[in-house]
Amino acid sequence: MNLMIERELREQLEQLPADQQREVLDFARALAARKRGAARGQVLTQFGGVINKEDLGLIAQAIEEGCEQVNSDEW
C-alpha cells in the first residue's frame, strides 16, 4: 500500500466518528470485493445491518402506506 495514502487515510479516519468510520470500512470492503470479482449478492451482504431498526420501520411503513394503492384517476 502507498504509505502516503495510508497515512492520509489514517489521519482522516481519526477525525471521523465511529459510525462514519464503519461506513468507510464497508465501502473499502465493497471495493475490494468488486476487485476480486465477487458476485453482486456477496457485495451487498457487506451492507447488512447498516440501516438501523427505526429507519427500517419507517421504510416498511412508507411501503405499506404507499404501495398497492391504485388511483384510477391517475392513469
Buried (B, 14 or more C-beta within 10 A) or exposed (E): EEEEEEEEBEEEEEEEEEEEBEEEEBEEEBEEBEEEEBEEEEBEEBEEEEEEEEEEEEEEEEEEEEEEEEEEEEE
